[in-house]
Amino acid sequence: MKERWKLLIIFLVFLACYFIPWDSLTIRQSGLEAFMMLQEYARQHV
C-alpha cells in the first residue's frame, strides 16, 4: 500500500506540473525566484 501512495504522489506532482500555465510571466518569475532562493540557502548552509 505504501508504494501505491508514492506512485500517486508522483503522478499528482506530474499532473500539477503539466497544468501549470508556464507561459504566464508571474509563474515563470516565481519559479526562477524559488531556485535563486534555494541556491542562496545552499551556499550559506553547505
C-alpha contacts under 8 A as a table, 3 or more apart, distances in Angstrom:
res1	aa1	res2	aa2	distance
1	M	4	R	5.23
1	M	5	W	6.66
2	K	5	W	5.26
2	K	6	K	6.53
3	E	6	K	5.08
3	E	7	L	6.20
4	R	7	L	5.05
4	R	8	L	6.04
5	W	8	L	4.99
5	W	9	I	6.13
6	K	9	I	5.16
6	K	10	I	6.24
7	L	10	I	5.15
7	L	11	F	6.10
8	L	11	F	5.04
8	L	12	L	6.09
9	I	12	L	5.09
9	I	13	V	6.15
10	I	13	V	5.21
10	I	14	F	6.21
11	F	14	F	5.10
11	F	15	L	6.13
12	L	15	L	4.95
12	L	16	A	6.07
13	V	16	A	5.09
13	V	17	C	6.19
14	F	17	C	5.15
14	F	18	Y	6.10
15	L	18	Y	5.01
15	L	19	F	6.36
16	A	19	F	5.38
16	A	20	I	6.18
17	C	20	I	5.36
21	P	24	S	5.83
21	P	27	I	7.15
22	W	25	L	7.66
22	W	27	I	6.13
22	W	28	R	6.00
23	D	27	I	7.67
23	D	28	R	7.22
24	S	27	I	5.41
24	S	28	R	6.30
25	L	28	R	5.11
25	L	29	Q	6.05
26	T	29	Q	5.25
26	T	30	S	6.10
27	I	30	S	5.22
27	I	31	G	6.23
28	R	31	G	5.25
28	R	32	L	6.33
29	Q	32	L	5.09
29	Q	33	E	6.06
30	S	33	E	5.01
30	S	34	A	6.14
31	G	34	A	5.12
31	G	35	F	6.50
32	L	35	F	5.25
32	L	36	M	6.26
33	E	36	M	4.97
33	E	37	M	6.15
34	A	37	M	5.16
34	A	38	L	6.23
35	F	38	L	4.94
35	F	39	Q	6.15
36	M	39	Q	5.05
36	M	40	E	6.28
37	M	40	E	5.09
37	M	41	Y	6.16
38	L	41	Y	5.08
38	L	42	A	6.12
39	Q	42	A	5.11
39	Q	43	R	6.21
40	E	43	R	5.19
40	E	44	Q	6.31
41	Y	44	Q	5.25
41	Y	45	H	6.11
42	A	45	H	5.29
42	A	46	V	5.47
43	R	46	V	5.77
